């Protein structure tokens, strides 16, 4: 399945093998693994809690995946995002783009991550070492990155 939302951790090597297997038409695999930062703009973060509405989130992720498949000659794509309470240093997101050639894989992986960050509906709450929690607002830099694909 090219789109997954789950609470469990993931293993990059296992996910890549599952996606690509013995395919001989793949010449380039680009991966991005996002981790929970322990520091966000000078504030110590102990946990990040992610919430979502499953049907809405997975549908939007599927639309993003389909758009990437239409834009680039890709053999395989995986977008995996975790939800629930995560600790600093935990894996949070995995994007894999596989193509016959590197340029398509690089561009598609960047596109997938930019759109996943700005279009997929996830709600994020950071809890600091002091126990205080704040909801994470969207960032202009993320919107600017996604705008380059229009």
C-alpha positions as CSV (number, residue, x, y, z in Angstrom):
1,X,0.0,0.0,0.0
2,X,1.6,3.3,-1.0
3,X,-0.1,5.3,1.8
4,X,-0.1,4.3,5.5
5,X,-0.9,6.0,8.8
6,X,0.1,4.0,11.8
7,X,1.1,4.2,15.5
8,X,3.9,1.7,15.1
9,X,7.5,2.6,14.4
10,X,8.9,1.7,11.0
11,X,12.2,0.3,9.7
12,X,13.6,2.1,6.6
13,X,15.3,-1.0,5.2
14,X,12.3,-3.3,5.7
15,X,10.0,-0.7,4.1
16,X,12.2,-0.2,1.1
17,X,12.6,-3.9,0.6
18,X,8.8,-4.4,0.9
19,X,8.2,-1.6,-1.7
20,X,10.9,-2.4,-4.2
21,X,11.5,-6.1,-3.7
22,X,13.3,-7.7,-6.6
23,X,12.1,-5.1,-9.2
24,X,14.7,-4.7,-11.9
25,X,13.2,-1.5,-13.4
26,X,14.2,0.7,-10.4
27,X,17.5,2.6,-10.8
28,X,17.0,5.2,-8.1
29,X,15.5,5.1,-4.7
30,X,15.2,8.4,-2.7
31,X,14.1,8.3,0.9
32,X,13.3,10.9,3.5
33,X,12.9,10.0,7.2
34,X,11.5,12.7,9.5
35,X,12.2,12.5,13.2
36,X,10.6,14.3,16.2
37,X,12.9,17.2,17.2
38,X,13.8,17.5,20.8
39,X,14.2,21.3,20.4
40,X,11.8,23.5,18.5
41,X,13.1,27.1,18.2
42,X,14.8,27.0,21.6
43,X,11.9,25.2,23.4
44,X,12.7,21.7,24.7
45,X,10.2,19.2,23.4
46,X,9.7,15.9,25.2
47,X,6.7,14.6,23.2
48,X,4.8,15.3,20.0
49,X,1.2,14.1,19.8
50,X,-0.3,13.7,16.3
51,X,-4.0,13.4,15.7
52,X,-5.9,12.9,12.5
53,X,-9.2,12.0,11.0
54,X,-8.4,8.7,9.3
55,X,-10.6,8.8,6.2
56,X,-9.8,12.5,5.5
57,X,-6.1,12.1,6.0
58,X,-5.6,8.9,4.0
59,X,-7.7,10.2,1.2
60,X,-5.6,13.4,0.9
61,X,-2.4,11.3,1.1
62,X,-3.7,9.1,-1.7
63,X,-4.4,12.2,-3.8
64,X,-0.8,13.5,-3.2
65,X,0.6,10.1,-4.2
66,X,-1.5,10.0,-7.4
67,X,-0.4,13.5,-8.3
68,X,3.3,12.4,-8.0
69,X,2.7,9.3,-10.1
70,X,1.2,11.5,-12.8
71,X,4.0,14.1,-12.7
72,X,7.0,11.8,-12.7
73,X,7.8,8.3,-14.2
74,X,7.8,6.5,-10.9
75,X,7.9,2.7,-10.3
76,X,6.8,2.9,-6.7
77,X,6.0,5.3,-3.9
78,X,5.5,5.0,-0.2
79,X,4.2,7.7,2.2
80,X,4.1,6.5,5.8
81,X,3.1,8.8,8.7
82,X,2.9,8.0,12.3
83,X,0.2,9.2,14.8
84,X,-0.2,9.1,18.5
85,X,2.3,10.3,21.2
86,X,5.9,10.2,20.0
87,X,9.1,11.1,21.9
88,X,11.9,13.3,20.8
89,X,14.1,11.3,18.4
90,X,11.3,8.9,17.3
91,X,10.6,8.4,13.6
92,X,7.5,10.3,12.4
93,X,7.4,10.1,8.6
94,X,8.9,8.1,5.8
95,X,8.7,9.0,2.1
96,X,10.2,6.7,-0.6
97,X,10.2,7.5,-4.3
98,X,11.6,4.9,-6.7
99,X,12.2,5.5,-10.4
100,X,14.3,4.3,-13.2
101,X,16.4,7.5,-13.0
102,X,17.5,9.7,-10.1
103,X,16.1,13.1,-11.1
104,X,12.5,11.9,-11.1
105,X,13.0,10.1,-7.7
106,X,14.6,13.2,-6.1
107,X,12.0,15.6,-7.4
108,X,9.1,13.3,-6.5
109,X,10.4,12.7,-2.9
110,X,10.7,16.4,-2.4
111,X,7.2,17.0,-3.8
112,X,5.7,14.3,-1.7
113,X,7.2,15.6,1.5
114,X,6.3,19.2,0.7
115,X,2.6,18.3,0.0
116,X,2.4,15.9,2.8
117,X,3.6,18.6,5.2
118,X,1.1,21.2,3.9
119,X,-1.9,19.3,2.6
120,X,-2.4,16.2,4.7
121,X,-4.6,17.0,7.7
122,X,-2.6,16.2,10.9
123,X,-2.9,18.1,14.1
124,X,0.3,18.3,16.2
125,X,0.7,19.2,19.8
126,X,4.1,19.6,21.4
127,X,4.6,19.0,25.1
128,X,7.7,20.6,26.7
129,X,9.9,19.3,29.5
130,X,7.9,21.5,31.8
131,X,4.7,19.7,30.9
132,X,3.1,22.6,29.0
133,X,1.5,21.8,25.7
134,X,1.0,23.9,22.6
135,X,-0.6,23.2,19.2
136,X,1.9,23.5,16.3
137,X,0.9,26.2,13.8
138,X,1.6,25.9,10.1
139,X,4.7,27.6,8.9
140,X,5.1,30.0,6.0
141,X,8.3,28.2,5.0
142,X,6.4,25.0,4.4
143,X,3.8,26.7,2.3
144,X,6.5,28.4,0.3
145,X,8.2,25.1,-0.4
146,X,4.9,23.5,-1.6
147,X,4.1,26.6,-3.8
148,X,7.1,25.8,-6.0
149,X,5.3,22.8,-7.4
150,X,2.4,24.8,-8.8
